Amino acid sequence: MSKIYHEHDRMWEKDKIKIIDCKTCGFIHLYPIPTKNDIEEFYKLSYFSEIKPFDYGTVTESYVEKKTEQVLQNSSYKYIYNKVINLLHRSCSSSFRMLDIGCGNDLLAKYFQIAGWETNVLEPNKDAAYYLSRFGISVCERFAEEIDEIGFKDLSFVNIQFVLEHIADPVSLLEKVHKAMAPGGLSVFVFPMILVTDN
């Protein structure tokens, strides 16, 4: 755990987990702040068994086939895909590349793959990475911050949903994503809105 003291007036605690409204850095965060090793271990090994449990043993060949059919019918995926196609700058090449960062078990990349795109996923959790690979998606079992070490380039579309709030230095990640983008490419960022009350 981080040894830096973060001054705070408000704190919430549940099951020995503390969250503070930090006056030192201006963020609401865990306290003490977990170390890089704590975070890596948690997301690689525990996230989809403790926080978002999923029974990966149910993923059979027939499950993959049925789920792929559902992907094709998914109205949210279709909406995102159509928006991206309509907004892509004309200077983007005809060879489209998509990267989904930290998608867990989400199959948006499969929708884009079926539509003819070259798709890749960065997913640090070993179980989720294996799950995605069962659908024929190219998966790098790495953390978002390692995007520059992998060598992605000329990306037409980068999807980052509910990831930035897990990143220690989101500005650095956004700079790395920008460097990997094709001219005129698009990025989508989705993050939770936190409403804090005094109750």
N, C-alpha and C positions, 0 to 999 in steps of 0.2 A: 504494500500500500504506500501511497505517496506520503512523504513526511512534511510537506508544505502545509502550513495552517491556513485554512480558508475561513475568514471571519464571516459570521452569519448571525442574524437575529431570529430567523425562522427555520425550523427543522421539523421534518416528519419522519417517524420511525415505525416500521412494521417488520416483524420477524427478524429483528436484529439488523435490518438494512436501514441506513440513514440517508435521507435526501435533504439537502440544505438549499436555501435561497442565498447564494454566495455573494457577499459584498466585495470580496477580494477580486473575483474575476467577472462578476455580473451574470453568471449562469446559475441555473438550478441543476444540481448534480449530486451524484453519490458522494458520501463522505465517510471515511477517507476515499480519495480517488484511487481506483484499482491501478495496479502497475500494468505495464504492457504485457508481461507474462500472464498475469491474472486474466486479462481480457482475452488473450489468444487462447488460453486453455478453456475458458468458459465458452467462447463461440465455436471453437473447433469440436469440443467434446460434449458440452452440456446443453446448449441452447435448445436444440430440438428434442431433447429428452426431458428437460425440466421445465422450460418456459413455454414452449409451443410443442407439446408432445405429439408425435406422429408415429404410428406403427409401420415402420418400413418393411416389416415382414409380410405385409399384405400386398406388396408391389410385385405382382406376377406379370407374365406376358399379357394375359387377358386384361389385367388392370391397366397396363400401359396402352393397349389398343383402345379400350373404352375411354380412358382419360384423354387420349389424343383426339378422339371424336368430339369430346366435350370442349376441348381447346378450340376446335374449328367453329363451334357454335357459341363461343364465349363472346357476349356483346361488349364487354369492357375491352377485351383484347382487340376486337374489330374496331372499336371506337379509337383506341390509341393508335392502331396501325393506320387507319384512314387519316387521322390528324397528322401523323408524322409524314405520310406520303404527300399530303396537301401542303405542308409547311416546309418541306425540304427545299433548300435553295437549289435553283437550277444548275449551279456550278458543281453540285455533288455528282460524282460519277454514276454511271449506270450500274456499277457493281456496289450494291449496298451492304454495309457491315453494321451489325448491331452488337452492343455489349450491354449486358444486364449485370449490375453490380449488387451483390448481396441479396439475391432474390429468394433465397431459401428454397421452398418447394414450388414457387410460382412458375408458371409455364408460358409467360409472355414470349420468351425467346423461341419457344417451339412454334408459336403462331407466326412469328416473323420468319423462322426457318422454313415452314411449310409454304410461305409466300415467296420463297426463293432467295431470301437473304442469307448471307454468311453470319452466323450467330455464335457468340461466345458468352460465357458466364463466369464471373468471379464469385466464388462461394467458399468461405473458409470452413464451413461445417462439413465434416467428412460424410455424414449420413445424407445430408441434403445434396451434396455434390454427387454422391453415388446415385441418388434418386434421379437427378437431372440427367445424368449420363445414360440411364435406362431409356430415356426418350430420344437418344441420339444427339443430345446437345453437347457441344464441346465445352468442358468445364475445367477451369483452372482452380484448384483447391487452394486459393490464396486470399489474403485480405485486400480490401479495397485500396489501402494505402500503397500496395505493391504494384499497382497498375503500370507504373513507369518501368519496373524491372522486367515486365513480361514482353514489352515491345509492341503493344497494340498501336496501330496508326491508321489514319484515314477512316476513322469511325464515322458513319453517317448518323448514327443514333445511339445515345447512351441513356440507359434507364437506371435511375437511382431512387428507389422508393423505400422510405422508412429505414435509411441507412445513415444519413448525415448525423443524426442525433446520437449515433453509436461511435462516431469518429472523434478522436482526440483533437485533430487539427483539420477541420473541414475545409478551410481555405486552401491548405496545401493540396488536399485531394482534388478540389475543384480546378486548381491550376494544372495538376497532372492530367485530369480528364480533358481540359481544354487543349493541351499539347497533343493529345492522341486523336483529336477530332479532325475530320476532313473539313476543308473550307465550306462553309454553308451548312454544316451538320447541326444536329439538334441534340439537346440534352433535356431530360425531364427529371425534376427533383420533387419528391413528395416527402413531407415530414409531418409529424403530428403537431397539432396545436395544443399547447398545454395551458389550461386555465387554472390558475392557483387562487384559491380562496383562503380566508383565515379560519375556516371551520376545521 
